[in-house]
Amino acid sequence: MLSIVIKTQFTAIHHWPAAPDDVAYLRGPHRHVFYVTMKWGVTHEDRDMEFIQTKNNVDSFIRINWHNQYIGFKSCENLAITLANKFDADFVSVFEDNENGAEYVRI
């Protein structure tokens, strides 16, 4: 399968109310740089989708909704699903500080 790929990142603050005791500090608001990778299947090698335009659209959505904002208890999983559904992506990964995160793969 041939895909186009975009990568972006944004800063936001969130929390995890149900964090286990050994990581209880995650219950309070804390900042991350979220790293996002998105992929869309294409059918030929002459740009079914223009990736610069696609990245601009994704960045605009992120800037309006999440960048430098408090996003509540949204998880990497939630952010990945939201982006996949909003932009009809085949694959989305969202990582906190480029270390740990979640991946969504459309089946």
KAQUIPE-V598303 format. One record per pair of residues at least 4 apart in sequence whose C-alpha atoms are under 8 Angstrom apart, sorted by sequence separation. I is the first residue (numbers start at 0). GAP is how many residues later the second one is. D is the distance in Angstrom with one decimal. If there is no record, write none. Layout:
BEGIN
[[I,GAP,D] [I,GAP,D]]
END
This chain:
BEGIN
[[18,4,6.2] [19,4,5.9] [23,4,8.0] [25,4,7.0] [43,4,6.7] [49,4,6.2] [50,4,5.9] [51,4,6.1] [52,4,6.2] [53,4,6.3] [54,4,6.0] [55,4,6.0] [56,4,6.4] [57,4,6.2] [58,4,5.9] [59,4,6.2] [60,4,6.1] [61,4,5.2] [62,4,4.8] [64,4,7.7] [65,4,7.3] [73,4,5.8] [74,4,6.2] [75,4,6.1] [76,4,6.3] [77,4,6.1] [78,4,6.2] [79,4,6.1] [80,4,6.1] [81,4,6.0] [82,4,6.0] [83,4,5.3] [84,4,6.9] [94,4,6.1] [95,4,5.6] [18,5,5.6] [41,5,7.6] [42,5,6.8] [48,5,7.3] [61,5,5.9] [62,5,8.0] [65,5,6.3] [73,5,6.6] [82,5,7.9] [83,5,4.6] [94,5,5.2] [95,5,5.8] [41,6,5.8] [82,6,7.5] [83,6,6.9] [94,6,3.9] [18,7,6.1] [41,7,7.4] [83,7,6.9] [93,7,5.5] [94,7,6.4] [18,8,5.8] [83,8,6.2] [92,8,7.2] [93,8,5.5] [16,9,7.5] [17,9,6.8] [82,9,7.2] [92,9,5.6] [93,9,6.5] [15,10,5.6] [16,10,4.6] [92,10,4.2] [14,11,5.8] [15,11,4.7] [16,11,7.4] [80,11,7.6] [91,11,5.7] [92,11,6.2] [14,12,5.3] [15,12,7.1] [79,12,5.5] [90,12,7.2] [91,12,5.1] [14,13,5.4] [79,13,6.0] [90,13,5.6] [91,13,6.7] [13,14,7.9] [14,14,4.7] [79,14,5.9] [89,14,8.0] [90,14,4.6] [13,15,5.2] [14,15,6.3] [78,15,7.0] [89,15,5.9] [90,15,6.2] [12,16,6.1] [13,16,5.7] [89,16,4.9] [12,17,5.3] [13,17,6.6] [76,17,7.4] [88,17,7.5] [89,17,8.0] [12,18,4.3] [75,18,5.4] [11,19,5.8] [12,19,6.3] [75,19,6.6] [10,20,7.2] [11,20,5.8] [75,20,7.5] [83,20,7.5] [10,21,5.8] [11,21,6.6] [10,22,4.4] [11,22,7.4] [79,22,7.2] [9,23,5.6] [10,23,6.0] [79,23,6.7] [80,23,6.5] [8,24,6.7] [9,24,5.3] [76,24,7.6] [79,24,6.1] [8,25,5.4] [9,25,6.8] [75,25,5.8] [76,25,5.4] [8,26,4.4] [75,26,5.6] [76,26,7.0] [7,27,6.1] [8,27,5.7] [76,27,7.4] [6,28,7.5] [7,28,5.2] [6,29,5.6] [7,29,6.6] [57,29,7.7] [6,30,4.5] [5,31,5.8] [6,31,6.5] [4,32,7.0] [5,32,5.4] [4,33,5.7] [5,33,6.7] [4,34,4.5] [3,35,5.6] [4,35,6.8] [2,36,6.0] [3,36,5.5] [2,37,5.2] [3,37,6.6] [2,38,4.2] [3,38,6.9] [1,39,5.7] [2,39,5.3] [0,40,6.6] [1,40,5.6] [0,41,7.7] [1,41,6.9] [1,42,7.5] [1,43,8.0] [3,45,7.6] [5,45,6.6] [4,46,7.1] [37,46,8.0] [3,47,6.6] [7,47,7.7] [5,48,7.7] [6,48,7.6] [39,48,7.9] [5,49,6.0] [39,49,5.2] [40,49,6.7] [38,50,5.9] [39,50,5.1] [7,51,7.3] [37,51,6.6] [38,51,5.7] [39,51,6.9] [9,52,7.5] [37,52,7.6] [38,52,5.0] [9,53,7.9] [37,53,5.5] [38,53,6.6] [11,54,6.4] [36,54,7.9] [37,54,4.4] [10,55,7.9] [11,55,5.6] [12,55,7.3] [36,55,5.6] [37,55,6.6] [9,56,7.7] [10,56,5.4] [11,56,4.8] [12,56,6.2] [13,56,5.8] [16,56,7.1] [35,56,7.0] [36,56,5.2] [9,57,5.4] [10,57,5.2] [11,57,5.2] [12,57,4.6] [13,57,5.3] [14,57,6.0] [15,57,5.4] [35,57,5.6] [36,57,6.8] [9,58,7.4] [10,58,7.7] [11,58,6.0] [12,58,6.0] [13,58,4.9] [14,58,4.9] [15,58,8.0] [34,58,7.8] [35,58,4.7] [11,59,6.7] [12,59,7.4] [13,59,5.5] [14,59,7.6] [15,59,7.8] [34,59,5.5] [35,59,6.6] [13,60,6.6] [33,60,6.3] [34,60,5.1] [13,61,8.0] [33,61,5.5] [34,61,6.5] [33,62,4.8] [34,62,6.8] [32,63,5.9] [33,63,5.9] [34,63,5.8] [31,64,5.8] [32,64,4.9] [33,64,7.0] [31,65,5.8] [32,65,7.6]]
END
